[in-house]
Amino acid sequence: MSDTSRCTGPAMLALLVGQLPGARPESPECILGSLYVRLAAALEERSCHRGWYTQTVYAAVSAELSNYERCVALLARQSSEHCTLLAALFPYLDLLPECVHVLQLCSSVRGSALLTVLAERRANASAHCACFYAEVLGRLTAVFFQQLRLWLLYGTLHDPLDEFLLQEHCDSGEVSVRLSHLPPQLNAEDAALILEIGQNNALLRAHFHIDPHTDALHDSCTPQV
């Protein structure tokens, strides 16, 4: 996790937090510094946010901020020229605001619904931001397919925080499709088929008294962040 206290060297620290001598508040380096401090503070609160998908997004943003720190550290050692510093950090003027926006999205968009929202943002993003979104979407897709595999193979819905495409109703125990959580690769017909396959597998296992937990693959399908 990002933390300015782990940064060494006054030049690097000043560049990270946007406090270079003589820099104006509206200057690119000050803007980057403000964004960095904001993101670092948000990542410090990562443990307060629950859910596999949200934690996955936070992990991706943390990795990107670590890349930014390494870039700043390298520049602080190799160059003291203002123009050179700004040219190297220019892509982050697009990327860091996107990171802030993605973390904000996590407070209003839940679970696999993030896949659709972030895919839409990726389509209109700059090249540098598109790479970031590709990384985030890759991580989120891995979480989704782990949950999906568990359902398709065993008819087991492992979704303690209601993040998945399917939802179980507490009163009846029935499972239904949550269309608001459809990822962009699937449509309503796909979701209905997914629901039916898992239900059929669950019925077969119940009929033949097969405990899915006896299969080593079952527990390996639990999402890992």
VOGUFI-221166 format. One line per 5 residues: number of its first residue (from 1); their letters; for each residue z, x negated, y negated of N, C-alpha, C, CB. Coordinates in steps of 0.001 Angstrom, whole numbers, plus 500000, padded with zeros to 6 digits. Atoms other than C-alpha are relative to their C-alpha. Glycine has a CB too. Layout:
<nodes>
NUM) a) Z,X,Y,Z,X,Y,Z,X,Y,Z,X,Y  ...
</nodes>
This chain:
<nodes>
1) msdts) 500000,499171,501188,500000,500000,500000,500000,499139,498766,501192,500936,499992  500123,500781,501210,499177,498825,496521,501311,499957,499255,498912,500560,499115  498770,500186,500747,501991,497439,494448,499793,498811,499084,501230,499791,500945  500239,501090,500931,501691,495362,491276,500960,498855,500209,500100,500493,498589  499009,501063,499809,504786,493398,492301,499514,498949,500976,501314,500583,500490
6) rctgp) 500471,500978,499020,502843,491708,495087,498907,499117,499397,499475,500711,501264  501039,500786,500652,500273,490341,492615,500610,498748,499396,499278,500827,498918  499488,501251,500533,500767,486730,491674,499116,499503,498888,500111,498951,501091  500766,500575,501102,499713,485013,488466,499950,500940,498820,498592,499659,500449  499996,499139,501186,500013,486347,484903,498630,500533,499628,500561,499253,498838
11) amlal) 501345,499529,500336,496241,486550,484387,499586,501170,500876,498990,498867,500138  500356,498927,499076,495756,488691,487483,500794,501260,499702,500234,499563,501444  499163,498840,500274,498675,490958,486684,499573,500684,498710,501468,499591,499919  500439,499430,501275,497502,491427,483090,498694,500765,500168,499832,498897,498947  501282,499346,499777,494005,492317,484292,500177,501284,500804,499037,499054,500720
16) lvgql) 499775,498829,499162,495275,494735,486924,500536,501175,499191,500963,499662,501125  499341,498899,500712,497455,496749,484567,499420,500220,498606,501490,499731,499892  500681,499758,501250,495096,496511,481590,500747,499542,498772,499716,501416,499877  499227,500502,501136,497310,494449,479330,499530,498608,499577,501493,499965,500348  500544,501270,500457,494987,491594,478444,500213,499858,498492,498499,499889,500353
21) pgarp) 499762,500205,501429,495762,490070,475041,498788,500402,499165,500356,498541,499728  501053,499606,500920,493726,491695,472266,499103,501124,500480,499173,498842,499701  500858,498932,499465,492200,494376,474495,500342,501336,499355,500146,500100,501534  499784,498686,500597,491723,497797,472870,500274,501029,501092,498780,500424,499150  499684,498981,498991,493085,500904,474664,498766,500645,500622,500858,501071,499386
26) espec) 501206,499354,499481,489543,502293,475007,499068,499012,500698,499258,500691,498872  500839,501010,499363,488166,499047,476433,499950,500217,501510,500520,498590,499682  500117,499806,498545,486913,499021,480057,501174,499414,500782,498714,499378,500496  498910,500607,499239,489644,496638,481193,501291,500805,499891,500239,498578,499523  498807,499169,500159,492369,498877,479755,499866,501302,500787,500249,500303,498514
31) ilgsl) 500237,498786,499215,490780,501941,481338,500234,499727,501481,498566,500526,499773  499796,500366,498597,490678,500190,484714,501476,499770,500298,499193,498744,500349  498582,500250,499796,494248,499036,484295,500806,501276,500088,500535,499145,498896  499305,498717,499976,495427,502559,483531,499744,500745,501304,499570,500858,498815  500342,499345,498737,493582,503933,486560,500695,499326,501175,498485,499992,500212
36) yvrla) 499338,500733,498927,494989,501198,488774,501480,500380,500090,499852,498486,499781  498582,499659,500013,498565,501924,487707,500213,501429,500507,500579,499841,498580  499898,498600,499571,497999,505651,488234,499831,500137,501510,498952,500854,499281  500241,499930,498560,496601,505166,491723,501124,499347,500790,498673,499339,500346  498915,500685,499308,499287,502679,492720,501239,500879,500060,500325,498672,499310
41) aalee) 498848,499093,500024,501971,505181,491661,499804,501162,500975,500228,500538,498575  500282,498891,499087,500267,507988,493597,500144,499568,501448,498595,500549,499757  499912,500489,498623,500056,505865,496735,501443,499733,500409,499174,498729,500163  498583,500185,499695,503769,505123,496483,500623,501292,500513,500754,499510,498761  499484,498695,499586,504305,508869,497050,499286,500518,501247,499856,501009,498862
46) rschr) 500799,499573,498850,502061,508940,500116,500846,500667,501074,499268,498814,500593  499162,499451,498935,504955,509669,502488,500413,501445,499732,501236,499143,500177  499630,498625,500354,505605,512924,500602,498914,500995,500405,500268,500107,498495  501130,499123,499679,502203,514308,501623,499816,500065,501510,498699,499503,499316  500085,499815,498565,501972,515760,505103,498582,500382,500412,500994,501063,500459
51) gwytq) 501297,499609,499460,498974,516298,507308,499141,498804,500353,499270,500873,499016  500848,501096,499532,496565,514106,509250,498861,499725,499032,499440,500316,501379  501153,500183,500872,493672,514690,506905,500406,499403,498656,499285,501328,499786  499524,500539,501274,495631,514063,503714,500424,498547,500147,501167,500835,499468  499577,501377,499772,497203,510924,505162,498792,499080,500203,500934,499926,501215
56) tvyaa) 501218,500786,499791,493736,509741,506196,499327,499671,498674,499024,500755,500909  500579,500235,501323,492427,510154,502649,500816,498961,499237,499926,501315,499199  499142,500952,500703,495418,508291,501235,499811,498588,500556,501477,500423,500110  500222,501318,499397,494832,505445,503702,498688,499394,499514,499998,500103,501534  501297,500492,500476,491188,505171,502604,500072,499559,498548,498931,501076,500162
61) vsael) 499850,500377,501410,492108,505109,498913,500828,498727,499887,500658,501146,499190  499177,501213,500006,494789,502502,499613,499171,498777,500358,501174,500140,500975  500871,501110,499606,492196,500309,501334,499059,499620,498860,499190,500369,501256  500901,500270,501114,489845,500659,498368,500738,499309,498854,499357,501300,499509  499228,500635,501066,492591,499740,495923,500345,498559,500374,501285,500801,499711
66) snyer) 499765,501374,499545,493368,496668,498022,498751,499146,499774,500401,499981,501496  501245,500721,500284,489696,495693,497736,499901,499652,498516,498780,500838,500430  500020,500234,501445,489986,496046,493968,500953,498863,499637,500380,501288,499232  499027,501074,500256,493071,493815,493939,499437,498640,500391,501303,500263,500767  500574,501275,499557,491262,491138,495922,498902,499535,499050,499443,500128,501426
71) cvall) 501057,500333,500957,488322,491294,493531,500597,499441,498714,499139,501239,499692  499335,500460,501220,490629,490901,490526,500611,498618,500215,501087,501003,499562  499373,501298,499711,492484,488032,492183,498961,498886,500008,500737,500043,501352  501066,500998,499937,489224,486206,492848,499475,499684,498601,498853,500493,500901  500506,500202,501357,488009,486727,489301,500994,499254,499124,499664,501332,499365
76) arqss) 498977,500652,500810,491306,485647,487788,500053,498507,500278,501363,500628,500258  499983,501422,499636,491015,482341,489652,498722,499286,499586,500206,499845,501496  501287,500666,500150,487320,481679,489146,499381,500086,498606,499055,500565,500973  500680,499813,501279,486425,482936,485691,500964,500452,498922,498873,501008,500141  499226,499557,501158,487977,483294,482280,499088,500628,498953,500780,498824,499390
81) ehctl) 500954,499421,500938,484833,484647,480632,500052,501518,500055,498582,499505,500300  499830,498555,500099,485262,488210,479428,498806,500756,500575,500213,500399,498552  501201,499304,499540,481670,489267,480121,499856,499933,501515,498764,499411,499337  500089,500162,498547,481772,487898,483651,500980,500921,500711,500266,498543,500395  498984,499124,499416,484967,489796,484417,499534,501447,499986,501329,499865,499245
86) laalf) 500411,498608,500122,483591,493102,483129,498817,500318,500897,499656,500321,498562  501173,499763,499152,480286,492733,484970,500407,500161,501458,498993,498849,499859  499559,499940,498603,482077,492136,488262,500794,501265,500293,500841,498778,500337  499139,498838,499791,484464,495046,487766,499336,501311,499603,501277,499834,499225  500676,498806,500501,481911,497476,486326,499917,501137,501026,498615,499635,499552
91) pyldl) 500085,498886,499036,481418,499456,489604,501294,500793,500121,499620,499470,501362  498716,499316,499867,485123,500287,489601,500245,500996,498878,501120,498993,500035  499887,498982,501047,484703,502222,486337,499552,501361,500515,499169,499604,498772  500380,498763,499316,483018,504832,488551,500922,500301,501168,498563,499914,500489  499290,499794,498738,484992,504297,491714,501460,500418,499829,499941,498746,500812
96) lpecv) 498578,499667,500132,488610,504391,490534,500229,501437,499526,500665,499036,499036  499836,498573,500340,488206,507771,488759,499732,500924,501183,499070,500370,498858  500268,499194,498813,486712,509131,491984,501189,499975,500953,498740,499499,500713  498804,500100,499154,489732,507856,493898,501106,500914,499487,500502,498545,500056  499006,499102,500604,492010,509683,491463,499655,501450,500319,500074,499791,498465
101) hvlql) 500429,498620,499753,489967,512872,491887,500212,500388,501465,498520,500178,499617  499844,499706,498569,490041,512644,495681,501464,500276,500339,499469,498829,500855  498579,499752,499750,493826,512392,495722,500422,501341,499423,500858,498877,499406  499691,498704,500582,494016,515402,493416,499484,501133,500875,499409,500107,498602  500570,498984,499118,491763,517353,495779,500922,500306,501179,498637,499546,500511
106) cssvr) 499134,499831,498830,494264,516822,498581,501120,501006,499750,500597,498663,500403  498942,499035,500303,496744,519063,496769,499491,501436,500035,500603,499704,498639  500551,498645,500006,494353,522041,496774,499078,500295,501186,499247,500225,498721  500894,499829,498851,492007,521476,499740,500686,499428,501230,498615,499307,499758  499239,500424,498833,493515,521282,503206,499101,499718,501200,501024,501057,500362
111) gsall) 500570,500215,498688,492529,519866,506542,498515,499695,500019,500249,501173,500819  501411,500306,499795,488965,519820,507776,499115,500559,498890,499546,500543,501334  500768,499531,501155,487849,521705,504642,499661,498845,499063,500780,501082,499241  500279,501183,500817,488025,518301,502936,498640,499392,500341,501101,498955,500190  501282,500575,499594,484954,517255,504927,498847,500594,499188,499764,500233,501500
116) tvlae) 501066,499349,500751,482766,519807,503170,500048,499634,498524,500088,501504,500163  499854,500280,501428,484147,519200,499683,499586,498560,499683,501454,500247,499551  500321,501401,500261,483849,515410,499924,498534,499683,500294,500899,499097,500830  501432,500187,499726,480372,515596,501462,499167,500448,498806,499578,500779,501265  500709,499529,501187,479240,517588,498425,500119,498990,498856,500546,501368,499560
121) rrana) 499825,501002,501049,480706,514991,496057,499194,498737,500312,501492,499653,499835  500775,501188,499615,479046,512190,498015,498530,500161,499636,500139,499733,501506  501421,499759,500262,475631,513798,497525,499631,499708,498551,499640,501438,500341  500280,500206,501418,475942,513424,493740,500660,498742,499442,500456,501200,499212  499248,501176,500440,477843,510135,493629,499074,498812,499754,501064,499629,501038
126) sahca) 500711,501263,500188,476714,506721,492419,499990,499233,501315,500654,499152,498871  500133,500764,498748,475778,504150,495056,501347,499444,500453,498993,498849,499823  498713,500583,499644,479175,502449,494927,500965,501077,500482,500596,499249,498807  499107,498903,499611,481052,505760,495102,499538,500640,501309,500065,501064,498885  500522,499426,498759,478758,507020,497875,500485,499210,501211,498464,500034,499973
131) cfyae) 499471,500834,498912,479861,504084,500040,501460,500331,500268,499851,498505,499663  498589,499619,499852,483488,505005,499395,500113,501346,500715,500696,500067,498615  499948,498685,499356,482847,508632,500326,499571,499927,501461,499115,500993,499248  500420,500168,498605,481036,507540,503477,501157,499493,500852,498807,499030,500094  498842,500528,499282,484127,505587,504503,501052,501081,500213,500607,498820,499239
136) vlgrl) 499002,498935,499882,486475,508488,503783,499545,501060,500998,500266,500645,498627  500525,498977,499099,484238,510982,505569,499982,499516,501445,498596,500410,499571  499959,500546,498647,483983,508671,508578,501394,500092,500598,499534,498555,499999  498611,499921,499522,487756,508526,508854,500417,501445,500274,500953,499370,498973  499647,498593,499811,488151,512288,508411,499286,500612,501196,499674,500793,498749
141) tavff) 500754,499487,498856,485435,513021,510948,500639,499563,501312,498543,499524,499940  499316,500479,498790,487294,510891,513512,501205,500873,500313,500439,498532,499834  498849,499121,499798,490414,513011,512996,499539,501363,500511,500803,500160,498688  500515,498689,499601,488388,516225,513290,499562,500003,501453,498835,500408,499107  500515,500015,498636,486694,515184,516515,501091,499749,501039,498927,498947,500129
146) qqlrl) 498879,500112,499073,489979,514186,518087,500620,501370,500267,501059,499035,499446  499492,498643,499815,491280,517690,517489,499002,500859,500766,500315,500640,498646  501040,499213,499339,487967,519180,518590,499933,499682,501488,498640,499742,499348  500065,500397,498590,487913,517195,521843,501167,500582,500786,499990,498471,500128  498815,499452,499336,491439,518336,522679,499799,501474,500315,501252,499811,499124
151) wllyg) 500233,498571,499784,490405,521950,522277,498890,500235,501029,499640,500684,498675  501128,499762,499109,487046,521721,524074,500317,499634,501444,498799,499220,499529  499717,500455,498637,488363,519810,527084,501159,500725,500657,500283,498538,499992  498758,499474,499416,491757,521439,527523,500411,501380,499480,501113,499036,499740  499572,498731,500570,491914,524567,525406,501341,499881,499308,500069,501058,501073
156) tlhdp) 498726,500260,500668,494850,522969,523595,499756,499873,498503,500678,498715,500562  500103,500060,501456,495223,523576,519873,501216,499249,499475,499903,501435,499370  498916,500841,500514,497297,520728,518463,499805,499885,498490,500015,498572,500694  500222,499910,501440,497501,521615,514786,501267,500501,499309,498804,500932,499687  498698,499541,500518,501118,521743,513534,499991,500394,498530,501020,498930,500199
161) ldefl) 500002,499727,501440,500122,521928,509850,498810,500853,499561,499996,498696,499231  501103,499082,500315,497214,524408,510060,498874,499317,499223,500523,501184,499199  501058,500754,500664,494500,521907,509190,498634,500152,500673,500375,498547,499954  501213,500048,499184,491906,522519,511894,499126,501232,499777,500363,499880,501479  500980,498923,500050,488863,524768,512212,500525,501283,500641,498720,499567,500688
166) lqehc) 499442,498852,499290,490797,527058,514565,501453,500201,499600,499881,499813,501526  498610,499712,500324,494106,528795,513933,500589,500932,501044,500119,500617,498596  499289,499158,499047,496666,530335,516235,500919,500942,499235,500806,499143,501015  499179,498997,500660,498324,533576,515152,501351,500108,500705,499283,501368,499983  498651,500065,499416,502073,533413,515670,500394,501304,500681,501023,499659,498925
171) dsgev) 499553,498716,499448,502516,537139,516337,499350,500327,501338,499710,501111,499018  500715,499637,498774,499854,537525,519037,499696,498813,500911,498717,500685,499645  500358,501180,499219,499232,533947,520168,498511,499800,500134,500603,500087,501353  501454,500116,499930,495505,534519,519779,499506,498910,499058,499332,501344,499658  500626,501055,500809,493245,531809,518402,498718,500551,499399,499709,498719,500853
176) svrls) 501210,499535,500674,490536,532545,515852,499416,498881,499139,500300,501247,499136  500692,500981,500828,488046,530668,513688,500467,500131,498550,498461,500183,500100  499667,500046,501427,489071,529614,510183,498747,499499,499273,501262,499062,499714  501296,500360,500583,485708,529679,508391,500135,499124,498765,499230,501247,499647  499803,500821,501197,487145,528087,505256,500128,498521,500342,501236,500461,499244
181) hlppq) 499819,501388,499577,487698,524908,507297,498802,499463,500779,501248,499880,500846  501204,500475,499317,484157,524564,508655,499510,498700,499375,498890,501067,499950  500610,501224,500533,482876,520995,508292,498510,500228,499782,500233,498796,500959  501406,499744,500352,479331,520640,506910,499036,499949,501174,499558,499012,498980  500925,500118,498866,477829,519815,510328,499937,501275,500839,500409,498832,500881
186) lnaed) 499898,498820,499147,478802,523207,511794,499788,501275,499196,501359,500038,500698  500102,498681,500615,478028,526853,511089,500883,500982,500764,498525,500490,499974  499118,499003,499392,479768,530092,512073,499708,500187,501487,499860,501333,499276  500350,499852,498581,477852,530345,515361,500548,498832,500817,498468,500095,500173  499430,501161,499317,478878,526820,516315,501502,500183,500201,499720,498712,499202
191) aalil) 498549,499816,499934,482501,527668,515542,500374,501027,501060,500549,500431,498635  499733,498969,498992,482361,530805,517697,499840,499432,501408,499059,501207,499803  500221,500628,498690,480975,528761,520599,501135,499035,500330,498646,499258,500028  498866,500915,499801,483692,526126,520151,501230,500784,500429,500298,499197,498709  498860,499158,499658,486319,528865,520258,499907,500486,501443,500086,501192,499046
196) eigqn) 500193,499444,498657,484856,530376,523444,500173,498932,501082,498611,500638,500113  499888,501067,498990,484594,527049,525314,501452,499623,500231,499201,498758,499569  498587,500360,499843,488205,526122,524634,500798,501085,500683,500614,499698,498658  499291,498886,499367,489437,529574,525604,499700,500069,501491,499622,501322,499330  500380,499974,498584,487500,529456,528885,500665,498868,500771,498478,499908,500147
201) nallr) 499338,501121,499336,488864,526017,529720,501488,500255,500173,499782,498716,499212  498577,499682,499903,492393,527185,528985,500255,501006,501116,500521,500547,498664  499851,499004,498935,491910,530183,531309,499849,499366,501375,498975,501121,499828  500209,500659,498722,490554,528005,534110,501197,499135,500382,498736,499155,499954  498860,500866,499713,493422,525536,533837,501235,500823,500335,500286,499079,498812
206) ahfhi) 498861,499135,499698,495955,528352,533793,499845,500617,501389,500140,501106,498932  500244,499373,498698,494338,529992,536838,500294,499034,501146,498552,500493,500090  499804,500988,498936,494438,526777,538874,501279,499181,499800,498798,499067,500071  498701,500640,500256,497853,525741,537488,499845,498494,499726,500943,500220,501199  500245,501397,500359,496506,522521,536005,500688,499709,498673,498469,499697,499911
211) dphtd) 499297,500389,501224,498813,520912,533473,499160,498945,499272,501440,499452,500321  500837,500974,500702,496660,519174,530829,500726,498694,499689,499491,500603,498720  499244,501210,500333,499469,516714,530128,500015,498987,501151,501430,500370,499626  500110,500956,498895,498909,515169,533558,498749,499130,499862,499975,500743,501343  501226,500762,500254,495555,513903,532260,500282,499018,498867,498794,500950,499643
216) alhds) 499703,501025,501016,495956,510613,530388,499142,500178,498762,499789,498598,500574  500897,499816,501139,492989,511506,528192,500532,501030,499025,498623,500410,500475  499488,498931,500858,494816,514577,526866,500808,499446,498830,500859,500962,500813  499142,500520,501057,497440,512649,524945,499253,499025,499086,501215,499315,500608  500776,500925,500827,494852,510117,523707,499166,500736,498957,499094,499145,500876
221) ctpqv) 500792,499227,500946,493106,512953,521855,500787,500348,498743,499499,501266,500658  499200,499696,501182,495993,513340,519396,499553,499104,498846,501519,499811,500292  500484,500801,501130,494757,512227,515959,500975,498899,499598,499736,500896,498811  499221,501130,500498,495961,508850,514732,499479,499599,498622,499932,498797,500986  500389,500388,501366,495960,507900,511043,500257,498531,499816,500767,500820,498932
</nodes>
